[in-house]
Amino acid sequence: MPPSERTAPGPRFASRIDVDLEPNALAAAFAARRAAGGRILDLTTSNPTRAGFAYPEAEILAALASPAALRYEPDPRGLPAARAAISAYYAARGESVDAEDLLLTASTSESYALLFKLLAEPGDEILVPAPSYPLFEMLAALESVRLARYPLEHAASRGWRIQREALEAALSPRTRAVVVVHPNNPTGSYVQADERAWLEALCASRGLPLVADEVFLDYGRGAACETSFATARGALAFALSGLSKLAGLPQMKLGWIALAGEWRVRKRTRERLEFIADAYLSVGAPVQHAAAALLGLRDAVQRQIRERVAANDSLLRERCAGVPDLRVLEREGGWYAVLELSEEIDEEAFCVRLLEEHGVLVHPGFFFDFEHPGVLVVSLIAQPADLAEGIARVIESTRPV
């Protein structure tokens, strides 16, 4: 065989990306319907820039036009003015976060990547809640660390709460951090004050850092439990947030890590985190110079999102009230809603049928590691007309034929 016709050996890929890249049944059904030009009522949308909100466009564009953005002034923690703007955001919440304890990243995903590098050796474990954010698995795999899960349990009288005994049982000699999502995505539950005190004491006694994902922190109902972990003092803590949800600007690619805890530990941690960040310097100059202005514009966008979420939540509960084998679980914050159906329902098959026959896209619960079947997750920032029509079709699909 001529050399040109021989099959060259393929590259050897790292085990951390030894994943199944074939689309699941729901993704395949979505691709097929879109390719066929079929209408899709997307009740999973998480992109606020495509949800019909009015943005102060002139002000946003003006903020990005600073001549200072033409200069390259690398700082591994982020430009001082940008960090000062974020410190001011916390101050407006009534919380004190020193700009020196902030490190800027391009996204919350990058924040996780930096922290996993900082805290864990390959094969070490990070403890995460279930149900919760489905991207954890991928982010951990890319850093060659493993996930261990602790359950949240739901009770009608008190909502979602941490199963404390199960969390303690999940700790192992290889556990390197405990993650909380505050409020949780998708359950919308905040870590309550008593849970927080218990967690901080537990982590301090074990020498474990707390990592608090707070991207939805501002989308609650004004309860005391909405205090940021950036104010933690009992244990080393990292609070993660960014413009993506806070200002409804995911395309700006500005996130941050706020360090909290005893000051000597913070100092040592900050030095090492800065060393890692210096290898990437990933945050663009324009968004850093615009940070103060963009944060100053957040109220106008947040107000619209909160109003949409509240209206859609009411609509959802009104439409589902009295529907057999379908209930909307209580939520404390965020912009998702969890629906429970009969546990006999195969949720993946149900979601595929709902999309193929009715053109409605919802998330099946197993995407978020719900421990029991028969769960759907819908976005409350969807267009109200789409949600109303989509939920009507969901209800119709739950009725016996």
C-alpha positions, 0 to 999 in steps of 0.5 A: 500500500502506498504511504499516502493510502495508509491510515495514520495512527490517531492521537492519544487523548487524555483520559480526562476527556474519555467521554461519550460524545454521542447526543442523548435521546433528548438532544437528538430529538431537539436537533432533528426537530430544529433541522426539520424547521419545526417550532420549539417552545424552549422552556429551558432557556438560561440566556437572558440576552435572548429572553426579550429583556430591554437592556440599556444598550447605549450605556453598555456600549459606552462603558466598553469604549474606554480608551484605557482598554487599549493598554495592556496592564496585566494583573493576575487578580484583576485590575484594581478599579474592577475589583473596587467596583465589585467590592462596592457591589457587596457594600451595597448589599450591606456586606464588607468584602475587601478588594484585596480578597477578590480575584477576577476570572472569565467565568464561574466555570473558570473559577471552579477550574482555578480552585480545583487546581489550587485545592486538589491533586488528581484523584482527590474528591470534591463534595457537591450537592445533588440535585444541582448544576450538571456541569460539575461533572465535566469541570471536575473531570477536566481537572482530573478530580472526582466528585462525591455527592451529598443529598438535598432532601425536600419536605413540604413543610420546609423545602430543600435542606442539606442531609447533614448525616449524609454529607458527613458520611460522604467525607473521606480522606481524599475530600478537599472541598465542600461545594454549596450552590446558594441558591441552588440551581435548579431547586432555588433553595438557599443555605439556611443560617443554621445550615451555614453555621454547621457547615462552617464549623464542620469545614473548619474542624476538618480543614476543608474549604467551602466553595459557594456558587452564588451566581443567583444570589440576588434573585431571592425574596429578601430573606436573611439566608441570602447573605453571601459566603464572602462574609464567612469567618469560621472557615476558609471560603470562596464565593463565586459570582459574576456578571452573567446572572448578576447583570444578565450579561453572560457575553461579557465574560467577567466572574470573580472569586471572593476569599473569606476566612481567617486573614492569615489563611486568606493571605496564603491562599490568595498568594497561591491563587494569584500564582495560578491566575498569572499563568492565564490572565484570561479576563479582557481589559475592556470588560474590566474597565467597564465593570463599575458601569456595568454593575451600576446598570444591573438594577434595571435588568435585574428588575425585569428578570425578577418581575418575569420570574415572579409572574411566570412562577405565579402562572405556573402554579395557577395552571398546575394547581389541581392537576393530578400527578403534577405539582410545582415545588416551592422555591426560594430564589433563582430562576428555575422551577421544579415540577414533580410528576408521577414517579412511574413516568419515564422522564426522558421518554416523556421529555422526548415525546413532549418535544417530538409531538408538541414541540416543547423542550423541558429538562428531565430531572436526571440532568440535575441528579435528582435521586427519584424519577418523574421530575421536570425543570423549567426556566422562569425567564422564558417568554410568558406566552411560551411558558403558558402555551408550553405548560398547557401542553405539558399538562395535556401530556400528563393526562391519561390517553 
